[in-house]
Amino acid sequence: MLSESFSGQLDWMGAASYTNFDLYDFCEKLETAPILNGVDAYTAEVKKGVTDAVVAEHHGTDATAGEHPNAHGLSIYVPWRKSEYNSAYEGTLFAKDTSWDEFIKALWFGP
């Protein structure tokens, strides 16, 4: 099951591409991945950080109506395809402070 996602950019065909994923929901999906035993301590810390950081959020409960029932108020950039990686992201303060761009590059281009 995919994490709650949001359209962040257009793909090569001009269709909306899902490059932003709810961080809390992303962590919940990581916790259920069978090959990631022991990740719970890290994801619990991130989920607590999301809960502490989000002041208010509203997402609805009907996914068929375009609502986001698994959203928690903070999304993170993860390109859906290798071709959607935007190298300009490396210049953002978040990427510089957290090395999230390094994670994405390792995901799509190898270590």
C-alpha positions, 0 to 999 in steps of 0.5 A: 500500500502506498503512502498518502500522496499529493501531486507535486509536479507534472511528469513527462506526459504533462500528467500530475505526478505524486512526488510528495508523500505524507511523512507520518503515513510514510513512516507507518508504511516503513514499519510494516515493511518486512525487510526493515526490522528494527526501524520502529524506533526511528519512525516513532521519533519522526512521527512524534516530530510530525505531531509536535510540528503540525499546529493544525490540519484537515484532510477529510475521510473520503479518498474517492472525493479527493480527500486525504484520510491518511494525511497528518499535515506534513509531506516530504519529497520522494519522486515516484520515478527516477526520471522525476528526480529534480536536482534543484531540490539539492539546493533547498535548506531541508535537503542541505540540513537533513541529507534527504536528497542523498536518501533519494539519490541512493534510492534511485541511483544507488549508493 
